[in-house]
């Protein structure tokens, strides 16, 4: 801040600050001592003072020796010679000291009196790292950035997790525009660790707060939450064969959609993605996907920003999978799933966790009464509510079915009771008590009537 002030304003600023820290009487005394020291304890202006004294003495001597001077005046000039010389010497010495005193910064004069707080000693390790990283950025070539990876954060203690994320948050607030963090973690474990580290804060929050404080902390600084998609059965098998040393095993889709022998080049894909608008967020299609999901966030700008970041990322992945001939969901379904992941991350994580939990055939048959859906062909599952390829329970279909029975009256109690019965959930589970999630499942079925509900696109690379 002082660098923006003029020299005069700087001196006034430092003077007032130091006076407030020390006290006016001590500063005044120190200024007087400094002036006295310049006058009598230094050689400042000594040469000029000696010349002035000699000049005055010569003048008085000439007057003393002048023949026409009367005896009384001659006697007076006799006394004036030493007196005038001393006075001239003192006056010039004092003038030199005053000029030096005026030029000297006040902060330098009184610095020994001021005990300024030594903030750097109290800043701690995080600020030392930030200061050193600033030097790193200053040393990087122009337009070069830095990516910092933090892995296995969920293996740390709750206090360490909180400290690391606090450090990341402080660092991001420091204005490092050409730096980003990639944090690999089990989000549920980290959220629980933050909940534990801030349990006193959580205890003082209103009882009706739906989002756990651990998730709320992560929502503050994670701008692009990305969950690695699950492997389908064929890719899982190919991965297993590679671990066993079978290098001839090919990953499905590696030969491209047209069955070419070489995987498409990165440069060609980037050009095609740019041509198709996969790298842009201002295309009519992307804008429509954003507008359709924006109402879910209830006017929360932070959630909207995170949604657009993640949708842009998923949008690009959709083009990548589609170009390689892999299964992809309809883009409207992708937009709604992305909104679900941002708005209710703990619910999306729960869906991933229960992926292999099987509900009985009797339970599913009781839920999905009526005729079998058409269009399934030979791949249709014998029991509705199961995935055709693996026979696992399609839990999204279960949720959509339960939401459908509560659609007319938006019966949250029935929604909660049924899911508690099916999955053994606590009725106080935050997302289970959120009316907006029930509305989401009810409305998403209507929005995706033509493309197919979310449950009809499980295993297409995103959920």
Number of C-alpha atoms within 10 A of each C-alpha: 5 11 7 8 12 10 12 9 12 18 17 16 16 17 19 16 14 21 19 12 13 16 13 13 10 13 21 13 11 16 16 12 13 16 18 15 13 20 24 14 10 12 11 17 18 17 13 15 23 18 15 22 23 19 16 22 22 14 14 23 17 13 17 22 12 11 10 9 13 11 11 9 12 19 12 13 22 17 13 18 21 17 16 20 23 18 16 22 23 19 16 21 24 20 14 18 23 16 10 16 17 10 9 12 17 20 20 10 17 21 12 10 16 16 10 12 8 8 8 9 9 9 10 10 11 16 15 13 13 18 12 12 14 13 11 11 16 10 9 11 8 8 6 9 13 14 10 10 10 12 12 11 19 19 14 14 15 20 13 16 20 22 15 15 18 15 17 17 14 14 20 16 11 11 9 15 10 11 14 15 14 12 15 14 15 15 19 16 17 24 23 17 22 27 21 18 19 17 13 10 11 17 10 8 10 8 8 8 10 14 16 17 21 23 19 13 17 16 18 12 17 14 16 18 20 14 16 9 12 14 14 14 12 12 15 12 14 18 17 13 15 14 10 9 10 12 10 9 13 15 14 14 18 16 16 18 15 10 12 10 9 9 13 15 8 9 9 10 14 14 12 15 17 12 11 12 18 21 18 14 16 10 12 10 12 21 12 14 18 21 11 15 20 19 12 20 17 11 10 11 11 13 20 21 14 22 26 24 16 21 24 21 16 19 21 17 16 22 20 17 17 16 18 18 17 17 16 20 22 16 16 23 22 21 25 23 19 26 27 21 18 26 23 18 20 21 18 17 16 12 16 15 10 12 15 14 13 13 17 9 15 9 11 18 13 9 15 16 9 9 7 13 10 7 8 10 8 7 10 16 17 12 16 22 25 22 22 17 12 11 14 15 23 23 22 20 22 21 17 21 18 21 25 18 15 18 17 9 7 16 14 18 12 14 21 20 15 16 17 15 10 11 11 10 14 13 14 11 16 16 19 22 17 16 13 16 18 24 17 17 22 22 16 18 19 11 15 15 10 8 15 17 22 22 20 16 20 17 18 18 18 20 21
